[in-house]
């Protein structure tokens, strides 16, 4: 799934919005019960938590190409997994 056209990574407002949403996802994953995360190891919880940590504390290491990959590949997969877990799909 392509987000906002091929050049969105170079658009600061779009990049900021996507980074903010990835931060929120990572924070939500971090706040999930550890047993729940262990019961659903098919979801890369630690990847989202790690991305949140970089975005919040080590943004000098931020790589736009990794944010793009997360937005276009990892987030849609996460959504699919969450819907499956919730029994909505």
N, C-alpha and C positions, 0 to 999 in steps of 0.2 A: 504494500500500500504506500503510495507516494504521498507525502505530506506537503501541500502548498507549492507544488511545482518543483522543477529541478534545482532552482537557485535559492530555496528557502533558507538554507544554512547561512547564506550571506546577508539575510535580512534580520537585523538585530531584534526587532520586536517579536518576530516569529520565533527566533531562537530562544529569546528570553521566556516566552510563553511555554515553549516545549520543555525547557529546562525546569521551569517552575512546576509543571505537571509531573515530570519525572521525579522531582524532589518530593512531591506530595505522595506519589505512588510508593517511593522508597520509604518514606516515613510511615505510611500505612502498613507496609510489609514488615517494617521493624517492630511495629506495635502488635502484630499478630502473635498469638500464643505460640510458643516454641513447639509444642506438641502438634498444633495444627500445621505448622510449616513442615514438620517432620513427616506428618501423614500425607503431605502433598509435595513430595520431592520432585515431581515432574515440573514444578514451577520454579524457575531460578530466582527464588527469593533473595538470596545473597547478592546476586548481580544487581538487583534494583536497590537493595540496601547500600551496596558499595557505591553505586552511581549517586545516590542521595548524599552519601558522605563526601564524595568528591565535589559535587555541586555546592554543598554547604560549607566545606572546610578546606578544600584543596583545589579551588577552581583554576589555579594557575596550571593545573594538569589537564584541564578540560580540552578534549579533542572534538571538534565539530563533526568529524566523520563518525565517531562513536555515538554521539548524540543522534545523528541521522539514522544510524543502524538501529538504535534502540527505538526511535520513534516509528520507523517504517517496518521493522521486523519484530522486535521484542515486545513492544506494547500491544500490537494486535494479537500476538500469541498469548500474552498474559490475559487479555480480555477473553479469548476463547477458553483458556483454562479456567478462569474464574467463573464464566458462565456454566461450564461443565460441572464444576464443583458445586455451584449453587443449584444445579439441576434444571437450569433454564434452557439448556441446549441438548 
